[in-house]
């Protein structure tokens, strides 16, 4: 079970790469960021599917999307100059709390 959770976190971390690459692709008009984004997205889904061998699909998907969302938002704030308003940060904290809660109840 521990390996499945590690794989799930890896899949979520890959979301940071592909989402950022797609942002840099400017609407899929730049070949290299587009190729990187699409390739890493595929790898992320494959790694997610490996974690689904042992984890419930609802929990795994929620954690994958939640961690990916928090991570991509952090990249946006830290590297791309996006807003870090208190409301936005509070909402991201709630998502993170939900992810931690799901991990706690799934074991």
C-alpha positions as a Markdown table, in Angstrom:
| # | Residue | x | y | z |
|---|---|---|---|---|
| 1 | Unk | 0.0 | 0.0 | 0.0 |
| 2 | Unk | 2.9 | 2.4 | 0.8 |
| 3 | Unk | 4.3 | 2.0 | -2.7 |
| 4 | Unk | 0.9 | 2.9 | -4.2 |
| 5 | Unk | 0.8 | 6.1 | -2.2 |
| 6 | Unk | 4.3 | 7.0 | -3.3 |
| 7 | Unk | 3.3 | 6.4 | -6.9 |
| 8 | Unk | 0.3 | 8.6 | -6.5 |
| 9 | Unk | 2.4 | 11.4 | -5.1 |
| 10 | Unk | 4.8 | 11.0 | -8.1 |
| 11 | Unk | 1.9 | 11.2 | -10.5 |
| 12 | Unk | 0.7 | 14.4 | -8.8 |
| 13 | Unk | 4.2 | 15.9 | -8.9 |
| 14 | Unk | 4.3 | 15.2 | -12.6 |
| 15 | Unk | 1.1 | 17.3 | -13.0 |
| 16 | Unk | 3.3 | 20.3 | -12.0 |
| 17 | Unk | 5.5 | 19.6 | -15.0 |
| 18 | Unk | 2.9 | 19.0 | -17.6 |
| 19 | Unk | 0.6 | 21.9 | -16.5 |
| 20 | Unk | 3.5 | 24.3 | -16.5 |
| 21 | Unk | 4.7 | 23.1 | -19.9 |
| 22 | Unk | 1.2 | 23.5 | -21.3 |
| 23 | Unk | 1.1 | 27.0 | -20.0 |
| 24 | Unk | 4.4 | 27.7 | -21.7 |
| 25 | Unk | 3.1 | 26.1 | -25.0 |
| 26 | Unk | 0.9 | 29.2 | -25.5 |
| 27 | Unk | -2.2 | 27.3 | -26.6 |
| 28 | Unk | -0.2 | 24.4 | -28.1 |
| 29 | Unk | 1.5 | 26.7 | -30.6 |
| 30 | Unk | 5.1 | 26.1 | -29.3 |
| 31 | Unk | 6.3 | 22.6 | -30.2 |
| 32 | Unk | 8.7 | 21.8 | -27.4 |
| 33 | Unk | 6.6 | 22.8 | -24.4 |
| 34 | Unk | 3.6 | 21.2 | -26.1 |
| 35 | Unk | 5.5 | 17.9 | -26.6 |
| 36 | Unk | 6.8 | 17.9 | -23.0 |
| 37 | Unk | 3.4 | 18.8 | -21.6 |
| 38 | Unk | 1.6 | 16.0 | -23.5 |
| 39 | Unk | 4.3 | 13.4 | -22.8 |
| 40 | Unk | 4.5 | 14.1 | -19.1 |
| 41 | Unk | 0.7 | 14.1 | -18.9 |
| 42 | Unk | 0.7 | 10.6 | -20.3 |
| 43 | Unk | 3.3 | 9.5 | -17.9 |
| 44 | Unk | 1.4 | 11.0 | -15.0 |
| 45 | Unk | -1.8 | 9.1 | -16.0 |
| 46 | Unk | 0.2 | 5.9 | -16.3 |
| 47 | Unk | 1.7 | 6.3 | -12.9 |
| 48 | Unk | -1.7 | 7.1 | -11.5 |
| 49 | Unk | -3.1 | 3.9 | -13.0 |
| 50 | Unk | -0.4 | 1.9 | -11.3 |
| 51 | Unk | -1.4 | 3.3 | -7.9 |
| 52 | Unk | -5.0 | 2.3 | -8.7 |
| 53 | Unk | -4.0 | -1.3 | -8.4 |
| 54 | Unk | -4.1 | -0.9 | -4.6 |
| 55 | Unk | -6.0 | 2.4 | -3.9 |
| 56 | Unk | -9.7 | 3.1 | -4.3 |
| 57 | Unk | -10.3 | 5.1 | -7.5 |
| 58 | Unk | -12.2 | 7.9 | -5.7 |
| 59 | Unk | -9.5 | 8.5 | -3.1 |
| 60 | Unk | -6.6 | 8.2 | -5.6 |
| 61 | Unk | -8.2 | 10.6 | -8.1 |
| 62 | Unk | -9.1 | 13.2 | -5.5 |
| 63 | Unk | -5.5 | 13.1 | -4.1 |
| 64 | Unk | -4.0 | 13.2 | -7.6 |
| 65 | Unk | -6.1 | 16.2 | -8.6 |
| 66 | Unk | -5.8 | 17.9 | -5.1 |
| 67 | Unk | -2.0 | 17.7 | -4.9 |
| 68 | Unk | -1.7 | 18.6 | -8.5 |
| 69 | Unk | -3.9 | 21.7 | -8.0 |
| 70 | Unk | -2.0 | 22.8 | -4.9 |
| 71 | Unk | 1.3 | 22.3 | -6.6 |
| 72 | Unk | 0.4 | 24.0 | -9.8 |
| 73 | Unk | -1.0 | 26.9 | -7.9 |
| 74 | Unk | 2.3 | 27.2 | -5.9 |
| 75 | Unk | 4.3 | 27.2 | -9.2 |
| 76 | Unk | 2.0 | 29.9 | -10.5 |
| 77 | Unk | 2.4 | 32.1 | -7.5 |
| 78 | Unk | 6.1 | 31.5 | -7.0 |
| 79 | Unk | 7.3 | 31.4 | -10.6 |
| 80 | Unk | 4.7 | 33.0 | -12.8 |
| 81 | Unk | 3.6 | 35.9 | -10.6 |
| 82 | Unk | 0.0 | 34.8 | -10.1 |
| 83 | Unk | -2.1 | 36.1 | -7.2 |
| 84 | Unk | -1.4 | 34.9 | -3.7 |
| 85 | Unk | -4.5 | 36.5 | -2.2 |
| 86 | Unk | -5.5 | 35.3 | 1.3 |
| 87 | Unk | -8.7 | 33.8 | 0.0 |
| 88 | Unk | -6.9 | 31.9 | -2.7 |
| 89 | Unk | -4.3 | 30.6 | -0.2 |
| 90 | Unk | -7.1 | 29.6 | 2.3 |
| 91 | Unk | -8.9 | 27.6 | -0.4 |
| 92 | Unk | -5.6 | 25.8 | -1.3 |
| 93 | Unk | -5.1 | 25.0 | 2.4 |
| 94 | Unk | -8.6 | 23.5 | 2.4 |
| 95 | Unk | -7.8 | 21.3 | -0.6 |
| 96 | Unk | -4.5 | 20.2 | 1.1 |
| 97 | Unk | -6.5 | 19.4 | 4.4 |
| 98 | Unk | -8.8 | 17.3 | 2.3 |
| 99 | Unk | -5.9 | 15.4 | 0.8 |
| 100 | Unk | -4.4 | 14.8 | 4.2 |
| 101 | Unk | -7.7 | 13.6 | 5.5 |
| 102 | Unk | -8.2 | 11.2 | 2.7 |
| 103 | Unk | -4.7 | 9.7 | 3.3 |
| 104 | Unk | -5.6 | 9.4 | 7.0 |
| 105 | Unk | -8.8 | 7.5 | 6.5 |
| 106 | Unk | -7.4 | 5.2 | 3.8 |
| 107 | Unk | -4.3 | 4.2 | 5.7 |
